[in-house]
Amino acid sequence: MGASSVSGTLAIVREAHAGEIGALREQLIDARSERDQERERAEQAEAAIAAERQRADTLHQQLQVAELVAQEVAQLRWQVAEAQQAIAFSPQTDERYWPMGRLRRLLSRLRAS
């Protein structure tokens, strides 16, 4: 077999496989494109998860503040009730002024909360 017959055979093989090689290249391009799209989707999902975590942290902090405010309001209500009892059971009129002033201050704090 001479060099020309080997070259001719290689040319025939290349021509026969040219379509297959082209199809494989297209598949490779498509696969890379899909991979890039999936990476982008994954990055977007990770960003969304991070945003939701931040939102959850913020809501958790707000809940803690709300719980503290609720506790303070409960304490103020208790103090108001205590002051009202002191007013109700005050034996002398003059003594009522001190609890009334305290009651006004407590009600003012309660309204401000």
Backbone as numpy.savetxt, mean C-alpha at the origin, in Angstrom:
# Nx Ny Nz CAx CAy CAz Cx Cy Cz
35.22 -36.78 -54.15 34.39 -35.62 -54.15 35.27 -34.39 -54.15
35.03 -33.53 -55.08 35.85 -32.36 -55.22 35.31 -31.20 -54.42
36.08 -30.11 -54.37 35.72 -28.92 -53.62 34.46 -28.31 -54.17
34.28 -28.37 -55.46 33.08 -27.77 -56.05 31.84 -28.57 -55.69
31.98 -29.89 -55.58 30.81 -30.68 -55.23 30.45 -30.49 -53.76
31.47 -30.30 -52.90 31.21 -30.02 -51.48 30.54 -28.66 -51.35
31.02 -27.66 -52.09 30.42 -26.33 -52.07 28.99 -26.38 -52.56
28.76 -27.15 -53.59 27.41 -27.29 -54.13 26.48 -27.95 -53.13
26.98 -28.98 -52.45 26.18 -29.68 -51.45 25.87 -28.75 -50.29
26.86 -27.99 -49.86 26.62 -27.03 -48.76 25.60 -25.98 -49.17
25.66 -25.52 -50.38 24.70 -24.53 -50.86 23.30 -25.11 -50.85
23.16 -26.38 -51.26 21.84 -27.04 -51.27 21.32 -27.17 -49.83
22.20 -27.57 -48.91 21.80 -27.73 -47.50 21.41 -26.38 -46.91
22.21 -25.35 -47.21 21.89 -24.00 -46.69 20.56 -23.52 -47.23
20.34 -23.73 -48.50 19.09 -23.31 -49.12 17.91 -24.07 -48.52
18.09 -25.35 -48.27 17.02 -26.16 -47.70 16.69 -25.72 -46.27
17.70 -25.32 -45.54 17.49 -24.92 -44.14 17.30 -23.42 -43.96
17.40 -22.66 -45.00 17.25 -21.20 -44.89 15.89 -20.83 -44.33
14.85 -21.48 -44.78 13.51 -21.21 -44.27 13.39 -21.57 -42.81
13.99 -22.71 -42.43 13.95 -23.14 -41.03 14.71 -22.16 -40.14
15.86 -21.72 -40.61 16.67 -20.77 -39.84 15.91 -19.45 -39.69
15.28 -19.00 -40.75 14.48 -17.76 -40.69 13.33 -17.90 -39.71
12.66 -19.06 -39.75 11.54 -19.29 -38.83 12.03 -19.31 -37.38
13.18 -19.95 -37.15 13.75 -19.99 -35.80 14.15 -18.60 -35.32
14.67 -17.79 -36.24 15.03 -16.41 -35.87 13.78 -15.63 -35.47
12.69 -15.80 -36.23 11.43 -15.12 -35.90 10.92 -15.57 -34.54
11.01 -16.87 -34.28 10.58 -17.39 -32.98 11.41 -16.80 -31.85
12.71 -16.68 -32.10 13.60 -16.11 -31.10 13.24 -14.64 -30.84
12.98 -13.90 -31.89 12.59 -12.48 -31.75 11.29 -12.38 -30.96
10.31 -13.24 -31.31 9.02 -13.25 -30.61 9.20 -13.61 -29.13
10.04 -14.61 -28.87 10.27 -15.04 -27.48 10.93 -13.92 -26.67
11.87 -13.22 -27.28 12.52 -12.11 -26.58 11.53 -10.98 -26.31
10.67 -10.71 -27.27 9.66 -9.68 -27.10 8.70 -10.05 -25.96
8.26 -11.29 -25.93 7.38 -11.76 -24.86 8.08 -11.67 -23.50
9.35 -12.05 -23.47 10.13 -11.97 -22.23 10.19 -10.53 -21.74
10.45 -9.60 -22.65 10.53 -8.19 -22.27 9.18 -7.68 -21.76
8.10 -8.10 -22.40 6.76 -7.71 -21.95 6.47 -8.27 -20.57
6.86 -9.51 -20.34 6.64 -10.13 -19.03 7.48 -9.45 -17.95
8.68 -9.06 -18.29 9.51 -8.32 -17.33 8.85 -7.00 -16.96
8.33 -6.32 -17.98 7.66 -5.05 -17.73 6.43 -5.25 -16.84
5.65 -6.30 -17.14 4.48 -6.60 -16.30 4.89 -6.90 -14.87
5.97 -7.67 -14.71 6.45 -8.00 -13.37 6.90 -6.74 -12.63
7.59 -5.85 -13.31 8.03 -4.60 -12.68 6.83 -3.75 -12.27
5.81 -3.69 -13.13 4.61 -2.94 -12.80 3.89 -3.56 -11.60
3.84 -4.89 -11.57 3.20 -5.58 -10.44 3.97 -5.31 -9.15
5.29 -5.34 -9.22 6.10 -5.05 -8.03 5.90 -3.62 -7.56
5.78 -2.70 -8.49 5.54 -1.30 -8.13 4.16 -1.16 -7.47
3.17 -1.86 -8.02 1.83 -1.81 -7.45 1.82 -2.41 -6.04
2.55 -3.49 -5.85 2.65 -4.12 -4.53 3.31 -3.17 -3.54
4.37 -2.51 -3.97 5.06 -1.55 -3.10 4.13 -0.40 -2.72
3.34 0.08 -3.69 2.40 1.16 -3.41 1.33 0.70 -2.42
0.85 -0.52 -2.58 -0.17 -1.05 -1.66 0.41 -1.26 -0.27
1.66 -1.68 -0.19 2.30 -1.82 1.12 2.41 -0.46 1.80
2.78 0.54 1.03 2.88 1.90 1.58 1.51 2.37 2.06
0.49 2.11 1.26 -0.88 2.49 1.63 -1.31 1.77 2.91
-1.00 0.48 3.00 -1.34 -0.29 4.19 -0.61 0.25 5.42
0.66 0.61 5.26 1.41 1.19 6.38 0.79 2.51 6.83
0.41 3.33 5.87 -0.22 4.62 6.19 -1.54 4.40 6.92
-2.35 3.47 6.42 -3.63 3.18 7.08 -3.42 2.62 8.49
-2.39 1.80 8.64 -2.10 1.26 9.96 -1.72 2.37 10.93
-0.91 3.31 10.47 -0.53 4.44 11.31 -1.74 5.29 11.66
-2.61 5.52 10.68 -3.83 6.30 10.94 -4.73 5.58 11.95
-4.80 4.26 11.85 -5.60 3.49 12.79 -5.04 3.62 14.20
-3.73 3.56 14.34 -3.11 3.71 15.66 -3.43 5.08 16.26
-3.36 6.12 15.44 -3.68 7.47 15.91 -5.15 7.53 16.32
-6.03 6.95 15.50 -7.46 6.96 15.82 -7.74 6.22 17.13
-7.03 5.13 17.36 -7.22 4.39 18.61 -6.78 5.22 19.81
-5.67 5.94 19.66 -5.21 6.82 20.75 -6.21 7.94 21.02
-6.74 8.52 19.95 -7.74 9.58 20.10 -8.99 9.03 20.77
-9.41 7.83 20.38 -10.59 7.21 20.99 -10.36 6.98 22.48
-9.16 6.55 22.84 -8.85 6.36 24.27 -8.91 7.68 25.02
-8.36 8.73 24.41 -8.38 10.04 25.05 -9.81 10.55 25.21
-10.63 10.34 24.18 -12.03 10.76 24.25 -12.75 10.00 25.36
-12.49 8.69 25.47 -13.11 7.90 26.53 -12.71 8.43 27.90
-11.43 8.79 28.06 -10.97 9.34 29.33 -11.64 10.68 29.63
-11.76 11.51 28.59 -12.41 12.81 28.78 -13.88 12.63 29.14
-14.54 11.67 28.52 -15.95 11.42 28.85 -16.09 10.96 30.30
-15.16 10.14 30.73 -15.18 9.67 32.11 -14.98 10.86 33.05
-14.05 11.73 32.72 -13.80 12.90 33.56 -15.01 13.84 33.58
-15.68 13.97 32.45 -16.89 14.79 32.38 -17.96 14.19 33.29
-18.15 12.88 33.20 -19.15 12.23 34.05 -18.80 12.41 35.52
-17.52 12.31 35.84 -17.07 12.51 37.22 -17.36 13.94 37.67
-17.10 14.91 36.80 -17.36 16.31 37.14 -18.86 16.55 37.29
-19.67 15.93 36.45 -21.12 16.08 36.56 -21.62 15.51 37.89
-21.04 14.40 38.31 -21.42 13.82 39.60 -21.02 14.74 40.74
-19.86 15.34 40.63 -19.40 16.26 41.67 -20.33 17.45 41.76
-20.82 17.92 40.64 -21.76 19.05 40.64 -23.08 18.63 41.27
-23.54 17.45 40.88 -24.84 16.98 41.36 -24.84 16.77 42.87
-23.75 16.33 43.43 -23.70 16.02 44.85 -23.03 17.10 45.69
-22.80 18.25 45.11 -22.17 19.34 45.84 -23.17 19.90 46.85
-22.82 19.89 48.14 -23.78 20.34 49.16 -23.96 21.85 49.21
-22.98 22.60 48.79 -23.08 24.06 48.89 -23.01 24.68 47.50
-23.72 25.72 47.29 -23.77 26.41 46.01 -22.39 26.93 45.61
-21.62 27.49 46.55 -20.31 28.05 46.23 -19.35 26.99 45.72
-19.46 25.78 46.21 -18.56 24.73 45.77 -18.85 24.27 44.34
-20.00 24.62 43.85 -20.37 24.18 42.50 -19.56 24.90 41.43
-19.03 26.06 41.71 -18.30 26.82 40.70 -17.01 26.12 40.28
-16.33 25.53 41.19 -15.09 24.82 40.84 -15.38 23.64 39.92
-16.31 22.74 40.25 -16.59 21.63 39.32 -17.14 22.11 37.98
-17.92 23.19 37.97 -18.47 23.70 36.70 -17.34 24.18 35.79
-16.38 24.87 36.38 -15.24 25.33 35.58 -14.47 24.14 35.02
-14.29 23.12 35.85 -13.60 21.91 35.40 -14.40 21.23 34.29
-15.72 21.20 34.48 -16.58 20.58 33.46 -16.48 21.34 32.14
-16.50 22.64 32.20 -16.38 23.44 30.97 -15.05 23.16 30.27
-13.96 23.09 31.05 -12.66 22.80 30.46 -12.65 21.41 29.81
-13.21 20.44 30.50 -13.25 19.08 29.96 -14.10 19.01 28.69
-15.25 19.67 28.72 -16.11 19.68 27.52 -15.41 20.38 26.37
-14.68 21.44 26.67 -13.94 22.14 25.64 -12.88 21.23 25.02
-12.15 20.48 25.85 -11.15 19.53 25.35 -11.79 18.42 24.53
-12.94 17.98 24.98 -13.65 16.91 24.27 -14.09 17.39 22.89
-14.59 18.58 22.80 -15.01 19.12 21.51 -13.83 19.33 20.57
-12.68 19.68 21.12 -11.48 19.92 20.31 -10.91 18.63 19.75
-11.22 17.50 20.35 -10.66 16.20 19.88 -11.27 15.76 18.64
